Amino acid sequence: MYGRGQTSCHPSYVRIRDPHPSDDEPDGEPDEPSAVSYGVPISIIIAKFGVAAALTLIAVIFGVREQVPIGLAAAVGIAVFAARDVLARERLAADSDGITVIAGYAGHRRLDWSDVQAMKTHARRASGGWLLDGEKTWISNGGIAQFYVVFARSEEGISAFIVEAGEVDASQRIEIVAPHPMASVRLKSARAELLGEAGQGFKLAMRGLDVFRTTVAGAALGFARRALDEALARARGRTMFGQTLADFQMTQAKLADMATGIDAAALLTYRAAWKKDTGAVRVTREAAMAKMFATESAQRAVDEAVQICGGLGVMRGHPVEKLYREVRALRIYEGATEVQKIVIARDLLK
């Protein structure tokens, strides 16, 4: 629909399969990457080719998949640090056996996920290293990540750390309406490695959000495009009162609004990615605008698709029914729509 071949998606990993495999290739998804089926960590794409290239892939994945996982943010965020820190870069790379590293992003404190500076997790120096104590919640890839980027308060201020999965308790899973692995993460004297400089974690987190929010906008584009495709197919194929649903002006108006919202969201999203890729240190306002508009537009597009599909739109398992459940979270994580409006307004009023 939007990309050649078939795709399957892990929260931080996409596997693309050639639609024309060789005769000796067995049917079904192979257990390991091969010449015609290979894994690509989203974070590596960002680190090597830039945000715009990753957005293209993200939008394709979220457009073609009927079951849409939405846990890209954690691995994507690590790419922000990869260009600046050897430690993060090593953990991003796939090893020689083709096993992809999965990362988790732990920035939020218990019961609060929009105010990063309010965190209560503490870090202290010990035996030449660092120990972390506290609890994080709403953690992407919680329980499946091999390591976590954790933000904690040290004597120097908020600092960023890398913590191996074996050092944390991520057994408290959080079930949400979308297929997005999340958990609360507890740290008790967890050994950690400093990422960047002590006291500079808040700056890293904010730079990370610039990328996070842009990639969420890219995911929203995929949702909205799939919704529009389903709506178009239904409008053309459904006959009633001697004509197709697409012949009614009211249906045409819905489709026009959906398409216009998608194109506007795409322009905002790619502007934010382009500015980041061309050297802008911060794209806070652009990323907030893209995230806010793309997710709100996607919600409207999916809702209209359900309406156009009628009874099929609320039948469990139908593509637009899945989209309807799964698109809702996009308007909340990485800062809810209301937070984005505050971010935009504050930037304007500087």
C-alpha positions as CSV (number, residue, x, y, z in Angstrom):
1,M,0.0,0.0,0.0
2,Y,2.7,2.4,0.9
3,G,5.8,0.2,0.6
4,R,7.2,-2.7,-1.4
5,G,7.0,-6.1,0.2
6,Q,5.8,-7.2,3.5
7,T,6.8,-5.7,6.9
8,S,6.7,-7.0,10.4
9,C,7.4,-4.7,13.3
10,H,9.0,-5.0,16.7
11,P,8.8,-2.0,19.1
12,S,12.3,-0.9,18.0
13,Y,12.9,-3.1,15.1
14,V,11.5,-3.5,11.6
15,R,11.9,-6.6,9.4
16,I,11.3,-6.1,5.7
17,R,10.7,-9.2,3.6
18,D,11.3,-9.4,-0.2
19,P,7.9,-10.1,-1.9
20,H,9.7,-12.3,-4.5
21,P,11.9,-14.7,-2.5
22,S,14.0,-17.3,-4.1
23,D,12.4,-20.7,-4.8
24,D,14.3,-22.3,-2.0
25,E,13.1,-19.8,0.6
26,P,10.5,-21.5,2.9
27,D,7.1,-20.0,3.3
28,G,6.5,-17.8,6.4
29,E,8.8,-15.5,8.3
30,P,12.2,-17.0,8.8
31,D,13.5,-17.3,12.4
32,E,16.7,-15.4,11.6
33,P,17.5,-12.5,9.1
34,S,18.6,-13.9,5.7
35,A,19.4,-12.5,2.3
36,V,15.7,-11.7,1.7
37,S,14.7,-10.9,5.3
38,Y,16.7,-8.5,7.4
39,G,16.3,-6.5,10.5
40,V,16.8,-2.7,10.8
41,P,16.8,-1.0,14.2
42,I,14.9,2.3,13.8
43,S,17.4,4.0,16.0
44,I,20.3,3.0,13.7
45,I,18.4,4.6,10.8
46,I,18.1,7.9,12.6
47,A,21.7,7.8,13.7
48,K,23.1,7.0,10.3
49,F,20.6,8.6,7.8
50,G,18.8,11.2,9.9
51,V,15.3,11.7,11.3
52,A,13.6,12.3,7.9
53,A,14.7,8.9,6.5
54,A,13.4,7.2,9.6
55,L,10.1,9.0,9.4
56,T,9.6,7.7,5.9
57,L,10.0,4.1,7.2
58,I,7.9,4.7,10.3
59,A,5.0,6.1,8.3
60,V,5.2,3.1,5.9
61,I,5.2,0.6,8.7
62,F,2.3,2.2,10.5
63,G,0.4,2.5,7.3
64,V,0.7,-1.1,6.0
65,R,0.4,-3.0,9.3
66,E,-3.0,-4.2,10.4
67,Q,-1.7,-5.0,13.9
68,V,0.3,-1.9,14.7
69,P,2.8,-1.9,17.6
70,I,3.6,1.6,18.8
71,G,6.7,1.3,20.9
72,L,9.3,3.0,18.7
73,A,10.2,5.9,21.0
74,A,12.6,4.2,23.3
75,A,15.1,3.0,20.7
76,V,14.6,6.1,18.7
77,G,15.6,8.3,21.6
78,I,18.9,6.5,22.1
79,A,20.0,7.7,18.7
80,V,20.0,11.2,19.9
81,F,22.8,10.2,22.3
82,A,24.5,7.9,19.8
83,A,26.1,10.7,17.8
84,R,27.6,12.1,21.0
85,D,28.4,9.1,23.2
86,V,30.4,6.0,22.4
87,L,28.7,4.1,25.2
88,A,25.2,4.6,23.6
89,R,26.5,3.9,20.1
90,E,27.9,0.5,21.2
91,R,24.5,-0.5,22.6
92,L,22.7,0.6,19.5
93,A,24.7,-1.7,17.1
94,A,23.5,-5.2,16.3
95,D,26.0,-7.9,17.2
96,S,27.6,-10.3,14.7
97,D,24.8,-12.8,15.3
98,G,22.2,-10.4,14.0
99,I,20.6,-9.9,17.5
100,T,19.1,-6.4,17.7
101,V,19.6,-4.4,20.9
102,I,16.3,-3.2,22.4
103,A,16.4,-0.1,24.5
104,G,14.0,1.4,27.1
105,Y,13.6,5.1,28.0
106,A,13.0,5.8,31.6
107,G,12.4,9.5,32.1
108,H,9.1,9.7,34.0
109,R,8.5,9.6,37.7
110,R,5.7,7.8,39.4
111,L,2.3,9.4,38.7
112,D,3.7,12.2,36.5
113,W,5.0,11.8,33.0
114,S,4.9,15.3,31.5
115,D,7.1,17.2,34.1
116,V,10.6,15.7,33.6
117,Q,12.2,18.0,36.2
118,A,9.9,16.7,39.0
119,M,11.7,13.3,39.0
120,K,12.6,11.8,42.3
121,T,14.9,9.0,41.2
122,H,18.3,9.7,42.8
123,A,21.8,8.8,41.6
124,R,24.9,8.6,43.8
125,R,28.6,7.9,43.2
126,A,29.9,4.6,44.6
127,S,33.2,2.7,44.0
128,G,34.0,4.7,40.9
129,G,30.6,4.2,39.4
130,W,27.0,5.1,40.0
131,L,24.1,3.6,41.9
132,L,20.4,4.6,41.2
133,D,17.4,4.4,43.5
134,G,13.8,5.1,42.6
135,E,10.9,4.2,40.4
136,K,9.9,5.1,36.9
137,T,6.6,4.5,35.2
138,W,5.0,4.5,31.7
139,I,8.3,3.1,30.4
140,S,8.4,2.1,26.8
141,N,9.7,-1.4,26.1
142,G,9.6,-2.0,29.9
143,G,10.2,-5.6,30.6
144,I,11.6,-6.5,27.1
145,A,14.5,-4.0,26.9
146,Q,18.1,-5.2,27.3
147,F,19.1,-1.8,28.8
148,Y,17.5,1.4,29.8
149,V,18.4,5.0,29.5
150,V,17.5,6.4,33.0
151,F,17.3,10.0,34.1
152,A,18.0,10.6,37.7
153,R,18.8,13.5,40.0
154,S,22.5,13.6,41.1
155,E,24.4,16.3,43.0
156,E,25.1,18.1,39.7
157,G,21.5,18.0,38.7
158,I,19.5,15.7,36.4
159,S,21.9,13.2,34.7
160,A,21.4,10.5,32.2
161,F,22.6,6.9,32.7
162,I,22.6,3.5,31.0
163,V,21.3,0.7,33.2
164,E,21.4,-3.0,32.2
165,A,18.1,-4.8,32.4
166,G,19.4,-7.2,35.0
167,E,19.8,-4.2,37.4
168,V,16.1,-3.3,37.4
169,D,12.8,-4.8,38.4
170,A,10.4,-4.4,35.4
171,S,7.9,-7.0,36.4
172,Q,5.0,-4.6,36.9
173,R,3.6,-4.4,33.4
174,I,1.1,-1.8,32.3
175,E,-1.6,-2.9,29.9
176,I,-3.0,-0.2,27.6
177,V,-5.4,-0.2,24.7
178,A,-2.6,-0.2,22.1
179,P,-0.1,-3.1,21.7
180,H,2.7,-1.1,23.2
181,P,4.9,-2.8,25.8
182,M,5.0,-0.7,29.0
183,A,6.0,-1.2,32.6
184,S,6.9,0.5,35.8
185,V,10.6,0.1,36.5
186,R,12.1,-0.1,40.1
187,L,15.7,0.6,40.8
188,K,17.3,-0.3,44.1
189,S,21.1,0.4,44.2
190,A,21.1,-0.3,40.4
191,R,24.5,-0.1,38.9
192,A,24.6,2.5,36.1
193,E,27.0,4.1,33.6
194,L,26.9,7.9,33.1
195,L,25.8,9.0,29.7
196,G,27.3,12.3,28.7
197,E,28.2,14.7,31.5
198,A,26.8,14.8,35.0
199,G,24.1,17.4,35.3
200,Q,23.4,17.6,31.6
201,G,20.7,15.0,31.5
202,F,17.8,17.5,31.3
203,K,19.3,18.9,28.1
204,L,19.7,15.4,26.6
205,A,16.1,14.6,27.6
206,M,14.8,17.7,25.9
207,R,16.8,17.0,22.7
208,G,15.4,13.5,22.8
209,L,11.8,14.8,23.0
210,D,12.4,16.8,19.9
211,V,13.1,13.6,18.1
212,F,10.5,11.5,20.0
213,R,7.7,13.9,19.1
214,T,8.6,14.1,15.5
215,T,8.6,10.3,15.2
216,V,5.3,10.0,16.9
217,A,4.0,12.4,14.3
218,G,5.4,10.1,11.7
219,A,3.6,7.2,13.2
220,A,0.4,9.2,13.2
221,L,0.8,9.8,9.5
222,G,0.9,6.1,9.0
223,F,-2.3,5.6,11.0
224,A,-4.1,8.4,9.1
225,R,-3.0,7.2,5.7
226,R,-4.2,3.7,6.4
227,A,-7.5,5.1,7.6
228,L,-7.9,7.1,4.4
229,D,-7.2,4.1,2.2
230,E,-9.8,2.0,4.1
231,A,-12.3,4.8,3.8
232,L,-11.7,5.3,0.1
233,A,-12.1,1.6,-0.6
234,R,-15.3,1.4,1.4
235,A,-16.7,4.6,-0.2
236,R,-16.1,3.3,-3.7
237,G,-17.4,-0.2,-3.0
238,R,-20.5,0.4,-0.9
239,T,-23.7,0.9,-2.9
240,M,-26.8,2.4,-1.5
241,F,-29.8,4.2,-3.0
242,G,-28.7,3.4,-6.5
243,Q,-25.2,4.9,-6.2
244,T,-22.0,4.4,-4.3
245,L,-21.2,6.0,-1.0
246,A,-18.5,8.0,-2.7
247,D,-21.1,9.7,-4.8
248,F,-22.6,11.5,-1.8
249,Q,-21.2,15.0,-1.3
250,M,-21.1,14.5,2.5
251,T,-18.8,11.5,2.0
252,Q,-16.7,13.5,-0.4
253,A,-16.3,16.3,2.2
254,K,-15.1,13.8,4.8
255,L,-12.5,12.4,2.4
256,A,-11.3,15.9,1.4
257,D,-10.9,16.9,5.0
258,M,-9.0,13.7,5.8
259,A,-6.6,14.1,2.9
260,T,-6.0,17.7,3.6
261,G,-5.2,17.0,7.3
262,I,-2.8,14.2,6.3
263,D,-0.9,16.4,3.8
264,A,-0.7,19.3,6.3
265,A,0.5,17.0,9.0
266,A,3.1,15.5,6.7
267,L,4.5,19.0,5.9
268,L,4.8,19.9,9.6
269,T,6.4,16.5,10.4
270,Y,9.0,16.6,7.7
271,R,9.8,20.2,8.4
272,A,10.7,19.3,12.0
273,A,12.8,16.3,10.7
274,W,14.5,18.4,8.0
275,K,15.5,21.1,10.5
276,K,17.0,18.5,12.8
277,D,18.8,16.8,10.0
278,T,20.3,20.0,8.7
279,G,22.0,20.9,12.0
280,A,19.4,22.7,14.2
281,V,20.3,22.1,17.8
282,R,16.7,22.4,19.0
283,V,13.5,22.0,17.0
284,T,11.2,22.2,20.0
285,R,8.5,24.3,18.5
286,E,8.5,22.5,15.2
287,A,8.4,19.1,16.8
288,A,5.6,20.1,19.2
289,M,3.6,21.5,16.3
290,A,4.1,18.3,14.2
291,K,3.3,16.0,17.1
292,M,0.2,18.0,18.1
293,F,-1.3,18.4,14.6
294,A,-0.4,15.0,13.2
295,T,-1.9,13.1,16.2
296,E,-5.0,15.2,16.4
297,S,-5.5,14.9,12.6
298,A,-4.9,11.2,12.7
299,Q,-7.6,10.8,15.4
300,R,-10.1,12.7,13.3
301,A,-9.2,10.7,10.2
302,V,-9.6,7.4,11.9
303,D,-12.9,8.5,13.4
304,E,-14.2,9.5,10.0
305,A,-13.0,6.2,8.5
306,V,-15.0,4.3,11.1
307,Q,-18.0,6.4,10.2
308,I,-17.6,5.8,6.5
309,C,-17.2,2.1,7.1
310,G,-20.3,2.0,9.2
311,G,-21.0,-1.4,10.9
312,L,-17.7,-2.8,9.5
313,G,-15.9,0.0,11.3
314,V,-16.8,-1.3,14.7
315,M,-16.4,-5.0,13.9
316,R,-13.6,-6.4,16.0
317,G,-10.6,-7.2,13.8
318,H,-11.4,-4.8,11.0
319,P,-8.4,-2.5,10.2
320,V,-10.2,0.7,11.1
321,E,-11.5,-0.8,14.4
322,K,-7.9,-1.6,15.3
323,L,-6.8,1.9,14.3
324,Y,-9.5,3.5,16.4
325,R,-8.3,1.7,19.5
326,E,-4.6,2.2,18.8
327,V,-4.5,5.8,17.6
328,R,-5.8,7.3,20.9
329,A,-2.5,6.8,22.8
330,L,-0.6,8.9,20.3
331,R,-2.3,12.1,21.6
332,I,-1.0,11.4,25.1
333,Y,2.5,10.0,25.2
334,E,5.7,12.1,24.6
335,G,3.6,15.0,26.0
336,A,-0.2,15.3,25.6
337,T,-1.7,17.7,23.1
338,E,-2.3,20.2,25.9
339,V,1.4,20.1,26.8
340,Q,2.4,20.7,23.2
341,K,0.3,23.8,23.1
342,I,2.1,25.1,26.2
343,V,5.5,24.3,24.6
344,I,4.5,26.2,21.4
345,A,3.1,29.2,23.2
346,R,6.1,29.5,25.5
347,D,8.5,29.4,22.5
348,L,6.4,32.1,20.8
349,L,6.5,34.3,23.9
350,K,10.2,34.2,24.5
